Amino acid sequence: MPAFFFTMLTEILQRHQPFQPVVLFDPAKDHLQSMDFTAANTDLTPDILDDELRFSDYVTQFLARHNAAFGIGGYGEHRTIYARSAHFDTESEPRRLHLGIDIWGPVGTPVYAPLNGWIHSFQFNNQMGDYGATIILKHVLDGVPFHTLYGHLSVADLEGLKVDAPVAAGQMIAHFGPLKENGHWPPHLHFQLIMDMEGKAGDYPGVCRYSERAKYLANCPDPNLILAF
């Protein structure tokens, strides 16, 4: 997709801020804590990453220790944690670069649509390390189409959904899913902006090879243009 579309969408999103919150928190009293999932975080040992319950406990205890409502971060982050799943390994080069923002918090946390749109697609991406239950919305602002992806949801949130059904800004659309439904990750939301879905439905890479960083980041603008954390 030509670079001017990226610039155009970025400017449009900046003009339309603020959007409805994707998760509810009170900025006057609720703390959001940045989380590091790169090799620099030596607290995340292989023993923890290899045990989904210990990994989940690590996130819960980290947030409690920092008195944080949610853990935040990950856009453009080169993450070593994906080595825990063969889903991200390829013959030529493993996928490690994160293309969305993760919001880490309690299972069952409600997720809301930040702006009006339609259901583009949905799917249960059910393998170790994948999104688990996934919803993708389509939006149009000032005549420019784009998409928002919500990964690691509860499977129950997919029941009754219909492609092209309208979704209103502020409407609750999902919840943080449990381990067995969210790709076996600690409960969180993967939120991603996507300009061109490239013909895909119910799924789009949330992690890419580092060598393809420029290509994917050009199609996936910073989600903080909507989240404004």
N, C-alpha and C positions, 0 to 999 in steps of 0.2 A: 504494500500500500504506500502511495507517495507520501513523503515527509510532510507536505503541507496539510494533509488530513490530520496528522498527529498534532501539529501546531494548532490547527483550527479547533479540534476537540478540546485540547488543553485550555485554550482561551475561552471557549464556551462554558466549560465546567467551572472555570474561575469566575465567570460572570454570574453564573446561577447559584453560587454558594450563598448561604449554607443549604445543605440538603437535609432531609430527615435522617435521624441516626439509624445505623444498621444494627447496633446493640444499644440498649438503654443504659446510660450512666449520667451522673450529675457531675459536670466538670468542676463545680464549686467544692465538692467534697470527695469524689471518687478519684482514686489514683490509678493511672495507667502506667504500667512498668514495662520498659523496653526489655526484650529477651534476645539473647544471642545464641544462635544455633550454628555458628561457624566453629572451625578448629580452635579458635581462641578460647572457647568455653571448655576448659579442662575439667570442669565439674561433671560434664556429661561423659561418663566413661562408657566403654563398650558394654560392660555388664548391665548398665542402666538401659542403654538403647536396645539391647537384645531382649529385654523383659518389658512388655508393654505395661504391666501393672506398676513396675518400678519407675518407668518413664513417666507414667501418669502421676504417680505420687511425687516425683521430682517437680513437675510443673505446679501441682497443687501446693506443695510446701514452699516453693519459690515465691508464688504469689502471696501466700500467707505471711512469709517472712518480710515481704516488702509492703504489706498492707495494701495490696493492689486489687482493684475490682477485676481488671483484666491484664493479661500480658499482651504486648503489641510488638509487631515488627516483621521484618523479613523481606521487604521489597528489594530485589536486586542482590540479595544476600547469597553468598556462595557457601552452601551448607554441607557439612560433613555428615549430618544425621541421616541423609538419604542412603548411606551405605547400609542401613539396617534392612533395606528392602531391595530385592532383585528387580522390582518394578522399574527402578530408576537406572539400572545398568544396561548398557548397550555394548555391542561388540567393539565399536570404534572408540567411544568416549562416554563415560557415565554422565547422567544428568544430575546436576547439583545446584544450578542457579535458580533461585526462587523468584517467581514472577508476580506474586500477589502479596497481600499483607495478611498475616495470621492474627486472629484475636483469640487468645487462650483464656478459658474460663470454665465455669461449671457445666456439666452435662445438663441439657434441658434449657439452657439459656435461649430466650426467644431471639429470632432474627427478623429484621424488618426491611422492607423495600425502601431505599433512600429516595426514589423518585418514581413517577408514573412509568408504566411500561406494560409489556406483555410477556407471557411465558414463551420463551424461545424453544426450550427443550429441557428434559430432565432424565435422569438415569441413575441406577444403582451400580456404581463402578466398584464392584465387590471383589477386590483382591488386596493382599497385604501391601500397605503403603499407598494405595490409591485414595481417591476422594471419598469412597463410600457413596452415600446418597448425595446427589448433586442436582442443583437447580440453576438454570441459566435464564436470565431475563434479557429482553431486548428493549432499548429505549431510543427515543429520538428527541434531541434538543436542537432548536433552531435549524431543523432540517437535516441534522447530522445523526446517523444511526450509530449505536455502539451497544455493548453488552456488559452485563455484570454477572459474574459466576460466584456461586455460593457452594462450597464444598465441605464435606465432613458433617453432614446433617443426619437427622433421624430418618430412618426408612419410612416411618409413618407419615412424614411430611410429603412424600411423593404420591400418597393415595388421593385419588380424585382430581389430580392435576390434569389440565388439558392444554395442549399447545395452542398458542394465540389467545388464551384467556387473559383478560386485562388484570393488571395489578396496580393498586393505588399507592402513592407515596405514603409511607407510614403504616402500611398494611403488614401484619405479621405473616411471614411466609414459611417459617421453618424454626428449628431448634438445633442447638449443638447436639450431635449424635453421640451415643456411647461407643466404647472401644470396638465392639463387634459389628457396628454398623458404619463406622467412619473411616475404614481402612486400617483399623487397629492403631490409631494415634490417640494421645491424650486429647480430651475434649477441646475442640476449638473450631473456629470458622476460618476457612480460606476464602478471602474476598479478592476478586481479580477483575480488572477492567480489560475488555477485549474489543478491539475495533472490528477486525475481520475474523469471523469464525472459521473461515477457510473450508466451508462445507461441513464442518463437524456439528454434531448434535449430542447433547447430554454429557459432553466431555470436551476439554481443551487442555493442552499441556499447562500445568502450573509450575513445572520445573523443566528447564532446558539445559542442553550442553553449554558449557561456558563458551565454546567456540561459536555458538549461535546466539550469543548474548545480544548483539546489536539488532539482529533480525527480530527476536521475540520482544525485546523491550520497546522497539518501535511500534509493535502491534498491541502492546499491553502497557498503557500509561500508568503512572503512579496512582494507586488506589486512594492515596491520601487526598487527591483532588476532590473526592467525594466524602471520605471519612473525616478529614480535617482534624486528625489527632495531634 
